[in-house]
Each structure stands twice: as C-alpha cells, then as structure tokens.
C-alpha cells in the first residue's frame, strides 16, 4: 500500500472518529485534532481492519508528542512501519 492510500485510510477513519471533520488537514497536530488515547486506539483498530498495522509504539509516541505530531508525520510513520 502506498503513502497516499494509507493517508486516505487514516483520513477516512478520522472522519468517523471526529465530530468536526473540517479540521482534518495534513498540518494539524494530534492535540489540535483533540484526539485522546481512546481515539488513537480506535484509529488503530479501524486501520487494522484495512490491513494497516499501526504499531503500539507508534501510537504511544504520537500521544507522548501530541502537541508536535502532525497528521502527515503520523501517516509517514505508519507508512514506513509497513515496510
């Protein structure tokens, strides 16, 4: 799966999780998207259903650095961990 396909799966999953879908942009941080640990876990489950492995360590790092982790950085990390 290429980066753009993974990006689309992440955006689609966030569209289900988030109430305000207008904030889903590549430069948004985890904090600005108001994602908490439960949301990140739900994102992981939804991605796994699509065959995308969102590793526990990546989830933990995203939450640990939520003020600086952008959506694009998260997508890149997920993409790189697939290979």
Rosetta blueprint (number, residue, H / E / L):
1 X L
2 X L
3 X H
4 X H
5 X H
6 X H
7 X H
8 X H
9 X H
10 X H
11 X H
12 X H
13 X H
14 X H
15 X H
16 X H
17 X H
18 X L
19 X L
20 X L
21 X H
22 X H
23 X H
24 X L
25 X L
26 X L
27 X L
28 X L
29 X E
30 X L
31 X L
32 X L
33 X L
34 X L
35 X L
36 X L
37 X H
38 X H
39 X H
40 X H
41 X H
42 X H
43 X H
44 X H
45 X H
46 X H
47 X H
48 X H
49 X H
50 X L
51 X L
52 X L
53 X L
54 X L
55 X L
56 X H
57 X H
58 X H
59 X H
60 X H
61 X H
62 X H
63 X H
64 X H
65 X L
66 X L
67 X L
68 X L
69 X L
70 X E
71 X H
72 X H
73 X H
74 X H
75 X H
76 X H
77 X H
78 X H
79 X H
80 X H
81 X H
82 X L
83 X L
